[in-house]
């Protein structure tokens, strides 16, 4: 019994000693792991860190790091116990021993390519052509502060998808960087130089500026929906996600916002502008799979146009559209404009809206045809004045002599039509048209006393035609945040068409300036962008431009 107790005590002491040695060994292993982690972090920083932290290639730094790693490995080998190989098991009879089969390495399993923001376009779209170019510094600029030549320390490669219909390819640009062999700061960072990577519309994205511009021009100048542009690019082997295109359009809309504001400021100084609105559909999360009607207002003077999106159809938004206007405003009979005139805009009526109810039935009703002919005589007088290039004074005399008697006749004829078709039940179109003339007569007759006024707001009706085409092809806005960007892009591209300039040339010229403005917008003073509106840019550089189709 005493012998068993002594044996148990001895085994317990032996286990305690083994446990203590294991604890010491685990502590040493943790210390070694921490040391290796430190070396790995230093290696990763030197190889893959920011360009100013890449330390590999400097002889002194390299030798010091190599010496530390070698000393650590030798110390580990010295204290590591020698592990004896396990003895081979000898079979009882040679005939019963199977020969060992050759161990075949397991085939490497290829993981599916995951699309993501960090994947290069050449990997995501291997079918696209890759065109490589190199941006390098001149040899005279590769000198550090001491005048010694700098050493090439790496390259920064950018890849972007370029879409110039119908061609799609990948533009790979290599930006070479150099570091100083002697100039190192207190943190051990070498001074580096190189050609900087230019900032883009979607900075860090896979789409080149030319691609973003082509998508925006297709949507807002040619009324081509973004999904059709995606299908065009997919035929060339580049199937992009719709979220990538939506983000590019949003970024371009934010970039062009200052230009749209400058267009609005120019229109505030115009002598006569026209205004009207069209409807778009916008997805509403509060409505189950339904859209709500949202208006897009337009203000134009015939040389440039500005669009404003509103979240609902209430009259309160009219004041925001014409805010700051002190000129003449030619509009239809919407009561929202009349409530906005307190800010200074003076209202003038539109004879095209007065003619419209009669024109719809002129083939069936002689009274409607007679009214259409009277309004046509007013337009004929204006056409003769335009052909003669009459001055404002000559146009005023012409209107007083010829147009005034016609307007008196129109008013008397409207009185007879109102008596003939009183407003009750199913109102007759002639009665509706006659009462419109009565209600708007004070505004309709202003052109007789102000020669600078046009007869109608057909200029803005033409600008709203693009809204109707986009509404037909693109169906609806995806979110309320897309409304202001929609209006911004439409303002710039429609103004390009009115200025008779190619929108691709214009966007290519102003994009670098707008990117610089975006980078410096937090600082004052900001860049002056007044001369970058399509109208002023065309006047300054018109000799270099191609006319728009």
C-alpha angles and dihedrals in degrees: 000000000000090000091055092051092049090049091051092049091051092050091049091052090047091052091048091053091047091049091050091051090049091051090052090047092050090050090051091049092051089050090050091048091052090050092050090047089054092050092047092050090050091049092048092049092049094047106031105018127110115302091258091053100050101117102165113110096044105114097216094048093044095050093048093051093045092050092051093050093047093049090051093049093048091050090051092050092050095055097036111106118240110250113213116219115250114257116255117249112241114214120230095242128019091228092059095052111097116217113249112255119233109261110234117206114245112255113258110253113225113221118221115259109259116211114226145138092270096055117099117240091238089060095043094047108029092168093067122096114250117216112193127202132171128223111202136167120248113261092246091061096052094091129110128222092280093052096251121135114262123234123239106250105174149310135261112215124198125187125194134174112241117201117190103160121280094006122078123181142147119255109209114190123187115206109198118214131198133199134200118254094211110020107091126156128223092276093054094255118146121224110252135190136180145134105304119237106247119238115247137205089260098031110212093008128122097243121091119226090251090056093050090048092049091052093048093046091049093051102041103027102032098026091234110153117235092241090060090051088052090053091050090053092044090060087064093051099267110113106177128189117254089233090062091054093044090052091049092052090048092050092049091049091053090047094052095046094098090053091052090052091051089052089053091051091052091051091053088062095048117110095226129016134174127219136192141143141232131193130249130182119239128189113247119199090206091060114069105243092328136116131223128220115255124180127230112204123205131202119187142161096195095264100064137005135213124200128202125193120209126193095226143013099254119132093239091083093063090075091055091051096055096031110144095015114137096165134084116296117202110201144147124260098281109141092220091073092053091055090053097054093090088083091067108272114130116218126229126182131243119235091195089065090046091053096045101082091051094045091059093065103023092116092057105033124055092202091055091048091051092052091048090053091052092052089045089059089058091053091046090057090051091049091054090050091051093050091050090047088230119195121236092262092050091046090051091053091046092052093046092051101040112013099047095063090049093052090050089053091048091053093050091047090050089054091056092047091050090054091046095049109032117192106259133116111340099013114220115237091238090054091048092049093047093052090047088056091050094048094047099034096110090056096038093056095051093090088069092065099034114055094191092067123097122221095243146005095248089131091070091042087062091050091052091054089079089055089055092050093049090046090054096046103033096036099204148354113267096221142356090256089064093061099077091042090049090053092046096052091044091051094054098041095043089050088052089056092047090050089050095235131133107257092212091058091046096049092045090054100044101037096082090050092048091049089053089049090051090052094048098037092105090058128069136266097037124206117281106240098174092109093051097074111115092247095053094038091053091049091052100042102021094126090063098050137095115225116250119249 
